[in-house]
Amino acid sequence: MYIFAIFMCLVWGYCCSLIADSKGYSKNWAWFWGIIFGLLAVIVYLCLGTTENKRKDEVKKMISEIQQNEKIN
């Protein structure tokens, strides 16, 4: 039973780290919160918005794609 509980803690930590990374937050802290709080931490990370730096990177990426498409045409 303890092995299953440890396994689930690691799964929640991994899920939190994936979500946090995609939104621009620290993966290390997400692992920690996911292991400690489990499903609650996953819900919190799903509700968080993206960071300003992540949004800026996405805008830069879109602008560069548009510029490349204009060069091709």
Order of alpha helices (4+ residues) and beta strands (2+ residues): alpha-alpha-alpha-alpha
